[in-house]
Amino acid sequence: MDKFKIFLKKYWLTVCIYVALVLLYVYATKSGQANPYLFPEVEAIWAAFSNNQGVMLLNMVSSFKLMIPSILISLAIALILGTILGLTEWLRDALYPIIYAFSVIPSILLSPFALLLAPNFTVASIFLISYGTVWTTLFATITGIMTIDKRYLDKAATLELSGIKLMTKVILPAASPSILAGFVSSLRGTFLMLVYVEMYGTQYGMGFFVKKYSEFGLYDHTWVGFIFMVIILVIVMQLFEMMKKYILKWTI
């Protein structure tokens, strides 16, 4: 009960805004102010959701099968490459312009090549999602390591820390606020690319569901897919924020 009171005290304005948006939608659809074809009544949306609960869960699992490996791959590349470049000035000077040039190429433009060269659609999708989301975390890692307070490194040298211990005890923790901030932006980019690839080649997925029923003109189903996807993405972002808060509990 105490946790509920704390939650309500913290998020009462957020709850009020969501409730106001729902009431506004109900008023607009009931009064005929909104286009009934594009904006079906809440009862129709709820009925569509009730009839597709199993499909929605299947779509969610299918989306996670693409999203999770893509996130892990992009995070691994960003941390390894970002750490090396952050610590090695001559290599950073040589490769930074090349990395920057590749980073400005939208992964959507690479989709024809990825689809033709990859052995299957899953590999192509993971490549496109990883490519589109790795850059923000990579640049954040480089910047985070370059801006580590020199006193941390001096104290590490005094303690004769080196190798893995230096990395895990000093460098990565000190750079973690910048890395995690970059990763949050990358995570949002992951959702964007996930929806894009699902709209053009999968049989299941949250993005595929929205595209399929919008093409059929069944907007009660389209709204169900849209709302379900937003709820799932908000839950994922909130879980990550909790993890981030735990990792950075030593900061202000």
Backbone as CSV, one residue per row, in Angstrom:
resi,resn,N_x,N_y,N_z,CA_x,CA_y,CA_z,C_x,C_y,C_z
1,MET,0.831,-1.213,0.000,0.000,0.000,0.000,0.865,1.262,0.000
2,ASP,1.956,1.207,0.819,2.856,2.356,0.868,3.503,2.599,-0.486
3,LYS,3.884,1.492,-1.180,4.499,1.647,-2.496,3.521,2.269,-3.479
4,PHE,2.239,1.871,-3.365,1.228,2.439,-4.257,1.059,3.942,-4.008
5,LYS,1.086,4.341,-2.730,0.959,5.766,-2.398,2.149,6.559,-2.935
6,ILE,3.344,5.972,-2.800,4.544,6.650,-3.325,4.459,6.786,-4.835
7,PHE,4.014,5.696,-5.498,3.872,5.725,-6.958,2.871,6.795,-7.383
8,LEU,1.727,6.837,-6.674,0.681,7.806,-7.023,1.139,9.238,-6.786
9,LYS,1.893,9.433,-5.704,2.395,10.777,-5.396,3.371,11.257,-6.465
10,LYS,4.152,10.303,-7.002,5.169,10.656,-7.992,4.584,10.834,-9.386
11,TYR,3.585,9.988,-9.711,3.112,9.968,-11.095,1.649,10.394,-11.244
12,TRP,1.102,11.138,-10.277,-0.315,11.499,-10.375,-0.592,12.353,-11.615
13,LEU,0.342,13.247,-11.942,0.128,14.090,-13.123,0.170,13.246,-14.400
14,THR,1.100,12.289,-14.450,1.187,11.403,-15.620,-0.113,10.632,-15.797
15,VAL,-0.625,10.073,-14.696,-1.879,9.311,-14.753,-3.021,10.201,-15.224
16,CYS,-3.080,11.431,-14.692,-4.155,12.354,-15.084,-4.115,12.670,-16.574
17,ILE,-2.888,12.849,-17.116,-2.765,13.163,-18.545,-3.240,11.990,-19.397
18,TYR,-2.853,10.759,-19.005,-3.294,9.574,-19.755,-4.821,9.436,-19.706
19,VAL,-5.390,9.630,-18.522,-6.849,9.525,-18.377,-7.539,10.594,-19.228
20,ALA,-6.980,11.804,-19.225,-7.561,12.897,-20.020,-7.523,12.563,-21.515
21,LEU,-6.420,11.954,-21.959,-6.314,11.592,-23.385,-7.360,10.536,-23.754
22,VAL,-7.559,9.558,-22.861,-8.558,8.511,-23.131,-9.962,9.122,-23.169
23,LEU,-10.256,9.999,-22.197,-11.583,10.638,-22.168,-11.807,11.512,-23.397
24,LEU,-10.750,12.193,-23.823,-10.853,13.023,-25.030,-11.162,12.163,-26.246
25,TYR,-10.502,10.991,-26.337,-10.746,10.078,-27.461,-12.191,9.572,-27.423
26,VAL,-12.664,9.188,-26.220,-14.029,8.678,-26.086,-15.039,9.758,-26.491
27,TYR,-14.808,10.978,-26.031,-15.721,12.081,-26.379,-15.721,12.328,-27.896
28,ALA,-14.506,12.345,-28.500,-14.409,12.636,-29.936,-15.100,11.562,-30.775
29,THR,-14.998,10.303,-30.348,-15.612,9.221,-31.131,-17.124,9.116,-30.881
30,LYS,-17.553,9.322,-29.644,-18.978,9.228,-29.322,-19.777,10.392,-29.903
31,SER,-19.163,11.565,-29.930,-19.881,12.763,-30.402,-19.813,12.931,-31.911
32,GLY,-19.037,12.077,-32.579,-18.926,12.182,-34.034,-17.935,13.235,-34.493
33,GLN,-17.149,13.781,-33.575,-16.147,14.783,-33.949,-14.987,14.150,-34.723
34,ALA,-14.703,12.876,-34.412,-13.585,12.197,-35.081,-14.112,11.328,-36.222
35,ASN,-13.277,11.131,-37.229,-13.639,10.279,-38.358,-13.878,8.851,-37.855
36,PRO,-15.097,8.294,-37.971,-15.375,6.962,-37.410,-14.615,5.838,-38.107
37,TYR,-14.172,6.071,-39.337,-13.417,5.043,-40.048,-11.988,4.918,-39.498
38,LEU,-11.363,6.068,-39.272,-9.985,6.061,-38.767,-9.914,5.925,-37.253
39,PHE,-10.965,6.428,-36.570,-10.954,6.419,-35.113,-12.184,5.668,-34.587
40,PRO,-12.137,4.330,-34.559,-13.289,3.540,-34.083,-13.508,3.752,-32.589
41,GLU,-14.712,3.412,-32.145,-15.032,3.595,-30.738,-14.236,2.627,-29.862
42,VAL,-14.120,2.985,-28.600,-13.312,2.199,-27.659,-13.808,0.763,-27.565
43,GLU,-15.141,0.575,-27.625,-15.705,-0.778,-27.545,-15.209,-1.651,-28.694
44,ALA,-15.109,-1.066,-29.891,-14.627,-1.826,-31.053,-13.155,-2.185,-30.896
45,ILE,-12.368,-1.246,-30.360,-10.936,-1.521,-30.143,-10.760,-2.617,-29.101
46,TRP,-11.556,-2.550,-28.040,-11.450,-3.566,-26.995,-11.861,-4.946,-27.523
47,ALA,-12.905,-4.976,-28.358,-13.344,-6.242,-28.955,-12.256,-6.826,-29.852
48,ALA,-11.598,-5.954,-30.617,-10.507,-6.424,-31.479,-9.360,-6.979,-30.647
49,PHE,-9.085,-6.331,-29.524,-8.013,-6.820,-28.650,-8.382,-8.186,-28.054
50,SER,-9.641,-8.320,-27.610,-10.085,-9.584,-27.006,-9.967,-10.740,-27.992
51,ASN,-10.226,-10.445,-29.265,-10.172,-11.500,-30.285,-8.757,-11.822,-30.755
52,ASN,-7.785,-10.979,-30.375,-6.417,-11.172,-30.889,-5.364,-11.252,-29.780
53,GLN,-5.785,-11.618,-28.575,-4.817,-11.637,-27.472,-3.668,-12.610,-27.748
54,GLY,-4.015,-13.806,-28.230,-2.969,-14.792,-28.522,-2.028,-14.315,-29.609
55,VAL,-2.593,-13.695,-30.646,-1.767,-13.190,-31.752,-0.845,-12.078,-31.260
56,MET,-1.343,-11.228,-30.366,-0.520,-10.127,-29.858,0.699,-10.665,-29.112
57,LEU,0.486,-11.708,-28.313,1.619,-12.298,-27.589,2.610,-12.933,-28.552
58,LEU,2.086,-13.594,-29.598,2.955,-14.175,-30.618,3.770,-13.087,-31.322
59,ASN,3.117,-11.967,-31.616,3.821,-10.839,-32.242,4.918,-10.299,-31.335
60,MET,4.606,-10.217,-30.044,5.595,-9.697,-29.090,6.828,-10.603,-29.039
61,VAL,6.603,-11.913,-28.975,7.730,-12.865,-28.936,8.549,-12.762,-30.220
62,SER,7.846,-12.661,-31.358,8.542,-12.554,-32.644,9.401,-11.288,-32.701
63,SER,8.866,-10.182,-32.191,9.633,-8.921,-32.179,10.847,-9.029,-31.275
64,PHE,10.675,-9.649,-30.103,11.798,-9.798,-29.178,12.893,-10.685,-29.760
65,LYS,12.507,-11.663,-30.598,13.508,-12.535,-31.215,14.437,-11.753,-32.143
66,LEU,13.940,-10.676,-32.705,14.789,-9.817,-33.538,15.488,-8.756,-32.698
67,MET,14.763,-8.225,-31.723,15.268,-7.066,-30.980,16.404,-7.435,-30.027
68,ILE,16.243,-8.526,-29.270,17.236,-8.850,-28.229,18.616,-9.157,-28.814
69,PRO,18.730,-10.059,-29.830,20.074,-10.278,-30.392,20.662,-9.024,-31.024
70,SER,19.812,-8.202,-31.630,20.310,-6.960,-32.248,20.896,-6.031,-31.192
71,ILE,20.207,-5.907,-30.062,20.700,-5.038,-28.989,22.024,-5.559,-28.437
72,LEU,22.089,-6.871,-28.217,23.317,-7.447,-27.653,24.502,-7.270,-28.604
73,ILE,24.251,-7.487,-29.901,25.339,-7.335,-30.882,25.810,-5.892,-30.955
74,SER,24.865,-4.960,-31.051,25.254,-3.539,-31.164,25.946,-3.062,-29.890
75,LEU,25.488,-3.548,-28.732,26.114,-3.135,-27.467,27.537,-3.675,-27.366
76,ALA,27.726,-4.938,-27.766,29.072,-5.536,-27.711,30.032,-4.782,-28.634
77,ILE,29.580,-4.499,-29.868,30.441,-3.764,-30.812,30.772,-2.383,-30.265
78,ALA,29.756,-1.692,-29.727,29.967,-0.327,-29.234,30.935,-0.307,-28.059
79,LEU,30.803,-1.266,-27.146,31.672,-1.266,-25.965,33.110,-1.627,-26.325
80,ILE,33.271,-2.663,-27.150,34.636,-3.096,-27.499,35.343,-2.041,-28.343
81,LEU,34.688,-1.643,-29.440,35.319,-0.660,-30.336,35.444,0.702,-29.661
82,GLY,34.414,1.091,-28.915,34.444,2.397,-28.239,35.530,2.467,-27.185
83,THR,35.743,1.369,-26.456,36.792,1.347,-25.435,38.179,1.452,-26.063
84,ILE,38.373,0.687,-27.141,39.687,0.727,-27.823,39.969,2.131,-28.356
85,LEU,38.973,2.725,-29.015,39.188,4.056,-29.595,39.284,5.127,-28.507
86,GLY,38.549,4.937,-27.431,38.617,5.931,-26.354,39.968,5.959,-25.678
87,LEU,40.637,4.810,-25.637,41.929,4.725,-24.944,43.118,4.949,-25.864
88,THR,42.909,4.829,-27.180,44.038,4.896,-28.120,43.876,6.106,-29.038
89,GLU,44.602,7.165,-28.720,44.389,8.436,-29.424,44.734,8.347,-30.903
90,TRP,45.872,7.694,-31.241,46.286,7.672,-32.652,45.294,6.869,-33.506
91,LEU,44.773,5.775,-32.914,43.809,4.967,-33.650,42.474,5.709,-33.785
92,ARG,42.116,6.437,-32.713,40.881,7.227,-32.756,40.956,8.300,-33.836
93,ASP,42.097,8.996,-33.905,42.264,10.038,-34.927,42.155,9.455,-36.331
94,ALA,42.675,8.226,-36.503,42.673,7.612,-37.837,41.296,7.084,-38.230
95,LEU,40.582,6.493,-37.275,39.331,5.810,-37.627,38.071,6.644,-37.412
96,TYR,38.175,7.690,-36.598,36.968,8.454,-36.277,36.275,9.016,-37.529
97,PRO,37.011,9.605,-38.478,36.325,10.109,-39.690,35.623,9.004,-40.475
98,ILE,36.233,7.802,-40.495,35.615,6.687,-41.232,34.338,6.238,-40.531
99,ILE,34.419,6.100,-39.203,33.236,5.681,-38.438,32.119,6.712,-38.581
100,TYR,32.513,7.983,-38.527,31.507,9.037,-38.662,30.833,8.974,-40.038
101,ALA,31.620,8.708,-41.075,31.067,8.624,-42.440,30.045,7.488,-42.536
102,PHE,30.371,6.333,-41.953,29.428,5.207,-41.986,28.187,5.488,-41.138
103,SER,28.381,6.221,-40.034,27.264,6.445,-39.110,26.166,7.324,-39.700
104,VAL,26.527,8.166,-40.672,25.510,9.057,-41.243,24.703,8.379,-42.354
105,ILE,25.063,7.146,-42.709,24.288,6.416,-43.727,23.080,5.771,-43.046
106,PRO,21.868,6.159,-43.388,20.697,5.526,-42.765,20.634,4.038,-43.115
107,SER,20.384,3.218,-42.108,20.361,1.769,-42.361,19.247,1.382,-43.321
108,ILE,18.218,2.231,-43.411,17.119,1.951,-44.355,17.652,1.893,-45.790
109,LEU,18.655,2.748,-46.091,19.215,2.752,-47.444,19.974,1.467,-47.745
110,LEU,20.422,0.776,-46.689,21.171,-0.464,-46.896,20.268,-1.688,-46.997
111,SER,18.978,-1.496,-46.778,18.070,-2.647,-46.745,18.072,-3.471,-48.037
112,PRO,18.112,-2.868,-49.241,18.159,-3.720,-50.455,19.393,-4.618,-50.489
113,PHE,20.569,-4.068,-50.090,21.806,-4.854,-50.090,21.743,-5.957,-49.028
114,ALA,21.239,-5.584,-47.845,21.164,-6.562,-46.749,20.247,-7.724,-47.126
115,LEU,19.116,-7.419,-47.746,18.166,-8.472,-48.102,18.719,-9.391,-49.187
116,LEU,19.542,-8.830,-50.094,20.099,-9.646,-51.180,21.305,-10.469,-50.727
117,LEU,22.110,-9.892,-49.826,23.359,-10.557,-49.443,23.214,-11.493,-48.246
118,ALA,22.255,-11.230,-47.357,22.102,-12.064,-46.161,21.479,-13.413,-46.528
119,PRO,21.839,-14.488,-45.780,21.295,-15.817,-46.088,19.791,-15.922,-45.871
120,ASN,19.247,-15.117,-44.957,17.800,-15.148,-44.745,17.337,-13.800,-44.191
121,PHE,16.028,-13.663,-44.055,15.484,-12.376,-43.636,15.847,-12.039,-42.190
122,THR,15.932,-13.069,-41.335,16.253,-12.813,-39.924,17.637,-12.182,-39.781
123,VAL,18.615,-12.741,-40.500,19.977,-12.199,-40.440,20.000,-10.769,-40.981
124,ALA,19.293,-10.544,-42.089,19.240,-9.195,-42.664,18.606,-8.211,-41.676
125,SER,17.552,-8.651,-40.997,16.869,-7.766,-40.042,17.769,-7.417,-38.865
126,ILE,18.450,-8.440,-38.336,19.348,-8.192,-37.196,20.485,-7.253,-37.599
127,PHE,20.997,-7.448,-38.824,22.056,-6.549,-39.304,21.546,-5.105,-39.390
128,LEU,20.373,-4.921,-39.985,19.840,-3.558,-40.169,19.550,-2.887,-38.824
129,ILE,18.976,-3.646,-37.895,18.667,-3.060,-36.584,19.958,-2.718,-35.838
130,SER,20.917,-3.642,-35.868,22.192,-3.399,-35.176,22.924,-2.212,-35.793
131,TYR,22.949,-2.178,-37.136,23.644,-1.083,-37.826,23.010,0.267,-37.488
132,GLY,21.697,0.285,-37.413,21.008,1.555,-37.167,21.105,2.050,-35.745
133,THR,21.488,1.166,-34.814,21.442,1.565,-33.405,22.796,1.579,-32.712
134,VAL,23.838,1.092,-33.389,25.125,0.961,-32.709,25.826,2.307,-32.508
135,TRP,25.555,3.251,-33.385,26.400,4.457,-33.434,26.299,5.324,-32.183
136,THR,25.094,5.528,-31.691,24.934,6.415,-30.533,25.684,5.875,-29.321
137,THR,25.561,4.573,-29.065,26.284,3.981,-27.937,27.787,4.012,-28.175
138,LEU,28.193,3.801,-29.420,29.626,3.817,-29.747,30.231,5.195,-29.461
139,PHE,29.599,6.242,-29.981,30.126,7.594,-29.760,30.063,7.975,-28.278
140,ALA,29.007,7.522,-27.584,28.893,7.812,-26.149,30.001,7.104,-25.369
141,THR,30.360,5.879,-25.786,31.442,5.149,-25.120,32.780,5.847,-25.325
142,ILE,33.036,6.251,-26.567,34.299,6.962,-26.858,34.383,8.238,-26.021
143,THR,33.303,9.015,-26.038,33.297,10.279,-25.289,33.416,10.037,-23.787
144,GLY,32.703,9.033,-23.288,32.746,8.739,-21.855,34.139,8.373,-21.385
145,ILE,34.858,7.591,-22.181,36.209,7.181,-21.790,37.203,8.337,-21.943
146,MET,37.020,9.149,-22.993,37.926,10.285,-23.191,37.802,11.322,-22.069
147,THR,36.626,11.393,-21.461,36.392,12.439,-20.452,36.475,11.916,-19.015
148,ILE,37.048,10.731,-18.833,37.227,10.217,-17.464,38.140,11.154,-16.674
149,ASP,37.736,11.437,-15.454,38.547,12.287,-14.587,39.937,11.667,-14.405
150,LYS,40.958,12.462,-14.685,42.329,11.928,-14.640,42.701,11.431,-13.239
151,ARG,42.006,11.959,-12.220,42.331,11.517,-10.857,42.016,10.029,-10.664
152,TYR,40.952,9.545,-11.346,40.625,8.118,-11.256,41.771,7.270,-11.802
153,LEU,42.318,7.705,-12.950,43.401,6.943,-13.578,44.676,7.019,-12.742
154,ASP,44.915,8.187,-12.123,46.104,8.322,-11.266,46.009,7.395,-10.051
155,LYS,44.810,7.339,-9.456,44.625,6.465,-8.293,44.733,4.996,-8.690
156,ALA,44.222,4.679,-9.909,44.344,3.304,-10.402,45.805,2.935,-10.610
157,ALA,46.591,3.900,-11.093,48.027,3.662,-11.283,48.726,3.476,-9.940
158,THR,48.286,4.259,-8.946,48.869,4.119,-7.603,48.587,2.730,-7.029
159,LEU,47.380,2.225,-7.308,46.996,0.886,-6.824,47.518,-0.232,-7.723
160,GLU,48.240,0.186,-8.781,48.835,-0.759,-9.743,47.782,-1.635,-10.411
161,LEU,46.632,-1.014,-10.714,45.591,-1.739,-11.452,45.930,-1.716,-12.931
162,SER,45.689,-2.813,-13.611,45.947,-2.870,-15.056,45.062,-3.954,-15.672
163,GLY,45.028,-3.972,-16.994,44.299,-5.012,-17.718,42.814,-5.031,-17.406
164,ILE,42.307,-6.236,-17.176,40.868,-6.425,-16.944,40.401,-5.677,-15.694
165,LYS,41.229,-5.704,-14.641,40.847,-5.018,-13.405,40.697,-3.517,-13.628
166,LEU,41.622,-2.938,-14.378,41.553,-1.503,-14.666,40.286,-1.178,-15.461
167,MET,39.965,-2.064,-16.409,38.785,-1.842,-17.247,37.493,-1.939,-16.432
168,THR,37.387,-3.015,-15.653,36.117,-3.289,-14.963,35.951,-2.512,-13.663
169,LYS,37.054,-2.117,-13.045,36.967,-1.423,-11.760,37.015,0.098,-11.899
170,VAL,37.623,0.588,-12.994,37.817,2.039,-13.101,37.223,2.616,-14.388
171,ILE,37.720,2.138,-15.531,37.398,2.802,-16.800,35.916,2.675,-17.161
172,LEU,35.399,1.446,-17.219,33.991,1.285,-17.616,33.020,1.879,-16.580
173,PRO,33.241,1.684,-15.257,32.343,2.352,-14.303,32.377,3.874,-14.418
174,ALA,33.576,4.448,-14.611,33.671,5.916,-14.707,32.976,6.434,-15.964
175,ALA,33.034,5.638,-17.040,32.404,6.069,-18.295,30.938,5.644,-18.393
176,SER,30.459,4.883,-17.434,29.115,4.309,-17.550,27.966,5.337,-17.648
177,PRO,28.032,6.512,-16.976,26.929,7.472,-17.185,26.766,7.884,-18.646
178,SER,27.888,8.141,-19.317,27.822,8.519,-20.733,27.373,7.332,-21.587
179,ILE,27.916,6.138,-21.289,27.565,4.949,-22.082,26.074,4.642,-21.971
180,LEU,25.553,4.680,-20.751,24.134,4.344,-20.558,23.218,5.394,-21.165
181,ALA,23.644,6.675,-21.099,22.837,7.723,-21.735,22.758,7.488,-23.244
182,GLY,23.892,7.089,-23.828,23.893,6.788,-25.253,23.078,5.550,-25.574
183,PHE,23.120,4.582,-24.663,22.384,3.343,-24.906,20.865,3.574,-24.885
184,VAL,20.404,4.508,-24.053,18.967,4.829,-24.027,18.515,5.324,-25.403
185,SER,19.326,6.209,-25.991,18.990,6.715,-27.332,19.035,5.578,-28.352
186,SER,20.020,4.692,-28.203,20.117,3.555,-29.122,18.897,2.653,-29.005
187,LEU,18.411,2.493,-27.780,17.256,1.620,-27.556,16.023,2.157,-28.288
188,ARG,15.853,3.469,-28.246,14.727,4.064,-28.989,14.900,3.829,-30.481
189,GLY,16.140,3.950,-30.964,16.409,3.683,-32.377,16.145,2.227,-32.743
190,THR,16.390,1.332,-31.779,16.122,-0.090,-32.017,14.651,-0.327,-32.310
191,PHE,13.776,0.313,-31.544,12.343,0.151,-31.762,11.946,0.664,-33.150
192,LEU,12.542,1.782,-33.540,12.220,2.367,-34.850,12.592,1.412,-35.976
193,MET,13.808,0.865,-35.906,14.255,-0.042,-36.954,13.497,-1.369,-36.905
194,LEU,13.135,-1.799,-35.700,12.371,-3.035,-35.558,11.042,-2.935,-36.301
195,VAL,10.350,-1.830,-36.092,9.069,-1.632,-36.767,9.273,-1.590,-38.277
196,TYR,10.360,-0.948,-38.719,10.621,-0.836,-40.159,10.813,-2.209,-40.796
197,VAL,11.693,-3.032,-40.202,11.973,-4.336,-40.827,10.751,-5.251,-40.751
198,GLU,9.967,-5.139,-39.686,8.790,-5.999,-39.566,7.714,-5.630,-40.589
199,MET,7.714,-4.389,-40.983,6.691,-3.957,-41.930,6.953,-4.474,-43.337
200,TYR,8.181,-4.995,-43.587,8.515,-5.329,-44.966,8.975,-6.763,-45.180
201,GLY,8.713,-7.673,-44.257,9.142,-9.014,-44.604,8.828,-10.107,-43.607
202,THR,8.297,-9.791,-42.450,8.050,-10.844,-41.466,6.623,-11.381,-41.593
203,GLN,6.363,-12.474,-40.889,5.005,-13.024,-40.847,4.317,-12.687,-39.530
204,TYR,5.139,-12.372,-38.516,4.618,-11.953,-37.225,5.464,-10.794,-36.718
205,GLY,4.943,-10.085,-35.733,5.665,-8.959,-35.162,4.713,-7.811,-34.896
206,MET,5.075,-6.979,-33.922,4.189,-5.874,-33.563,4.049,-4.864,-34.700
207,GLY,5.144,-4.567,-35.394,5.079,-3.647,-36.526,4.315,-4.240,-37.694
208,PHE,4.521,-5.548,-37.913,3.822,-6.232,-39.009,2.307,-6.194,-38.793
209,PHE,1.875,-6.390,-37.545,0.441,-6.394,-37.227,-0.198,-5.045,-37.583
210,VAL,0.476,-3.960,-37.212,-0.056,-2.617,-37.499,-0.152,-2.386,-39.001
211,LYS,0.916,-2.742,-39.731,0.932,-2.516,-41.182,-0.142,-3.358,-41.875
212,LYS,-0.243,-4.630,-41.471,-1.183,-5.547,-42.117,-2.610,-5.014,-42.033
213,TYR,-3.036,-4.635,-40.833,-4.432,-4.230,-40.683,-4.696,-2.799,-41.160
214,SER,-3.671,-1.965,-41.201,-3.876,-0.628,-41.787,-4.088,-0.754,-43.290
215,GLU,-3.399,-1.730,-43.927,-3.605,-1.948,-45.371,-4.993,-2.514,-45.651
216,PHE,-5.503,-3.328,-44.718,-6.854,-3.866,-44.870,-7.933,-2.838,-44.533
217,GLY,-7.529,-1.724,-43.941,-8.507,-0.717,-43.539,-9.258,-1.066,-42.267
218,LEU,-8.742,-2.033,-41.494,-9.368,-2.417,-40.223,-8.679,-1.635,-39.102
219,TYR,-9.159,-0.424,-38.880,-8.436,0.459,-37.967,-8.680,0.144,-36.497
220,ASP,-9.714,-0.643,-36.177,-9.834,-1.084,-34.785,-8.665,-2.015,-34.440
221,HIS,-8.289,-2.919,-35.384,-7.132,-3.780,-35.182,-5.830,-2.964,-35.214
222,THR,-5.781,-1.983,-36.111,-4.576,-1.145,-36.194,-4.324,-0.431,-34.872
223,TRP,-5.390,0.116,-34.272,-5.245,0.796,-32.982,-4.815,-0.182,-31.893
224,VAL,-5.335,-1.404,-31.925,-4.931,-2.418,-30.947,-3.422,-2.683,-31.048
225,GLY,-2.950,-2.890,-32.285,-1.526,-3.140,-32.488,-0.681,-1.961,-32.062
226,PHE,-1.146,-0.760,-32.391,-0.403,0.452,-32.046,-0.305,0.628,-30.523
227,ILE,-1.441,0.503,-29.835,-1.458,0.692,-28.374,-0.648,-0.400,-27.684
228,PHE,-0.806,-1.637,-28.153,-0.058,-2.753,-27.550,1.447,-2.534,-27.701
229,MET,1.856,-2.088,-28.880,3.281,-1.859,-29.124,3.819,-0.747,-28.228
230,VAL,3.071,0.329,-28.093,3.513,1.439,-27.237,3.647,0.976,-25.781
231,ILE,2.669,0.206,-25.306,2.720,-0.281,-23.912,3.958,-1.154,-23.689
232,ILE,4.218,-2.075,-24.628,5.388,-2.953,-24.496,6.683,-2.145,-24.499
233,LEU,6.768,-1.172,-25.401,7.994,-0.368,-25.489,8.193,0.476,-24.239
234,VAL,7.104,1.009,-23.692,7.213,1.795,-22.452,7.679,0.901,-21.302
235,ILE,7.146,-0.320,-21.230,7.568,-1.254,-20.174,9.064,-1.573,-20.305
236,VAL,9.505,-1.828,-21.549,10.925,-2.129,-21.770,11.796,-0.945,-21.346
237,MET,11.377,0.272,-21.725,12.154,1.458,-21.371,12.182,1.667,-19.861
238,GLN,11.068,1.411,-19.196,11.019,1.582,-17.741,11.905,0.554,-17.034
239,LEU,11.905,-0.686,-17.536,12.782,-1.709,-16.957,14.245,-1.302,-17.106
240,PHE,14.568,-0.752,-18.291,15.944,-0.323,-18.479,16.285,0.861,-17.578
241,GLU,15.344,1.786,-17.396,15.602,2.926,-16.518,15.869,2.455,-15.087
242,MET,15.135,1.426,-14.641,15.360,0.870,-13.305,16.752,0.243,-13.213
243,MET,17.135,-0.478,-14.273,18.459,-1.086,-14.292,19.544,-0.005,-14.311
244,LYS,19.293,1.039,-15.091,20.259,2.141,-15.181,20.415,2.834,-13.828
245,LYS,19.301,3.048,-13.148,19.340,3.693,-11.830,20.122,2.836,-10.833
246,TYR,19.955,1.518,-10.956,20.681,0.615,-10.048,22.178,0.657,-10.342
247,ILE,22.533,0.622,-11.631,23.958,0.634,-11.990,24.623,1.942,-11.586
248,LEU,23.867,3.047,-11.741,24.440,4.372,-11.457,24.035,4.883,-10.076
249,LYS,23.812,3.979,-9.125,23.367,4.419,-7.800,24.445,5.217,-7.067
250,TRP,25.692,5.138,-7.560,26.774,5.894,-6.931,26.803,7.351,-7.398
251,THR,25.985,7.688,-8.453,25.952,9.073,-8.935,24.883,9.850,-8.170
252,ILE,24.788,11.151,-8.477,23.829,12.012,-7.772,22.409,11.644,-8.162
